[in-house]
Amino acid sequence: MDPTGIDATGSAQSQGGQSLDAARQQLQTIPGLSNTSVDVDETISGLNKHHQVLVAATFDDSAKLPTMIDTLAQIGWSVNEHEPDTGVYVRLRLSPQPVIGEVAKAHGWPGAAYATSTDSLKQLVLLPQGSLRDRFGQWPGSAPEATG
């Protein structure tokens, strides 16, 4: 393990943040959310492994959407299993479905990547690693304060 607390596989060794299970439990306690999930995915490109975190929920208050995007992003950045070098995906399902990426960009996520061709894609935004680090500090970041 190097001095940053990250081993050769890109895993944190209990250095801050929270476990995947703790992140899932925290997400379930946020008022106004249902159908919640937090997952860590691994992809392989050539000889390199990459990780991303997907935080998803159904939300019922479009007025609080910018704050909820930030909260879900921070939960994703706090998962300390593998550094999400690909970024954190936030999926928020609402009715009617706004373009989550446009909301994120308008509220301080300039590197947000998203598509608008289907309602399913409108639910999803990728927040890149650099933007997450700028907003929440080095990975793994702290979990958001309890809401409610």
Salt bridges, closest charged atoms under 4 A:
ASP21 OD1 - ARG24 NH1 3.68
ASP39 OD1 - ARG24 NH2 3.23
GLU42 OE1 - HIS51 NE2 3.04
ASP61 OD2 - LYS64 NZ 3.97
ASP70 OD1 - ARG135 NH1 2.78
GLU83 OE2 - ARG133 NH2 3.62
ASP85 OD2 - HIS50 ND1 2.76
ASP119 OD1 - LYS122 NZ 3.74
